[in-house]
Amino acid sequence: MIKKVPCRTCVVSKEKLPKKELIRIVRTPEGEVKIDETGKMNGRGAYLKKDLEVFNKAQKSKILDRHLEVSVPDSIFESLKELL
C-alpha cells in the first residue's frame, strides 16, 4: 500500500506541495509569529515554499500578515532566509 504524502498549499505561489518542501509560519494563541520547524505548533499557520523568491514576494506583498491576521516582523523573514 502506498503511503499518502500530506500536501499543503503555498500562500504565495499557490502550488500544492508535500509538507516537507514547505515552511510553516504560525501565529501562536498569544499573538506571536514564529517559524514552526516541527509542523506541530499550536496556532494559525500559513505555508511558504522553501524558495528565496517566495520569501521576498511574501515580505513585499504582506500576504502572511493577511493570512495570519497579525503584522509579521521583518526578523521572521531574516530567519527564513537563514534557513535556506
Disulfide bonds with the S-S distance in Angstrom:
none
